[in-house]
Amino acid sequence: MTFPTCHRSVPLAAAALLALSLAGAAHAERVKNPVAEFAGIDKITGRIITFDAYVGETVQFGALQVTPRVCYSAPDTEEPKTDSFVEVDEITLDRKIRRIFTGWMFAESPGLNAVEHPIYDVWLKSCKLTSNVPIPKGDKAAQEAAKAAAAAKKNPPPAEKPEAPKAGDEVGPSFDQDDNTPPPTNLDD
């Protein structure tokens, strides 16, 4: 008995959907960073400035106040994906504060959700564990993250040892650098 083509594709589609759902579960957790690094341009002077802001801290850039609420990055083992939820307020000429942006910024797509203002533009560059900017007083999360980053720098994870060749593996000639014998010169024969 033969089935129409459409009946054969249903199990294949189900298998593909299952494979995609399992592949999505294999992704590692995003890294939560205490520091967001931004770049901004002053269109009048043409100066581009890079500045750091701790999560929850408001930083003034010209007439704009930039406040990152979270800053995530992908683990080093995955392709770069860096995003931050940011609020940007403008201080108007009559000294009122007006919200001009609330949303996600993506470092890999800076033009997607950058703040475009008549005088200033601001976009996310990266998320970091540490900054040269002093940690705001009372920001315990940033202090703990800075301690963890300092500890990781002092005690980096051990490097992975290369696997020993297995039976059947092709192994080329190796020469011990501690051995004073010169390498053979007729390897091309």
Secondary structure as UniProt FT lines:
FT   HELIX           5..25
FT   STRAND          31..32
FT   STRAND          35..42
FT   TURN            43..46
FT   STRAND          47..54
FT   TURN            55..56
FT   STRAND          59..61
FT   TURN            62..63
FT   STRAND          64..73
FT   TURN            76..77
FT   STRAND          82..91
FT   TURN            93..94
FT   STRAND          97..106
FT   TURN            107..108
FT   TURN            110..112
FT   STRAND          115..116
FT   STRAND          120..128
FT   TURN            137..138
FT   HELIX           140..154
FT   TURN            167..168
FT   TURN            177..178
FT   TURN            187..188
//
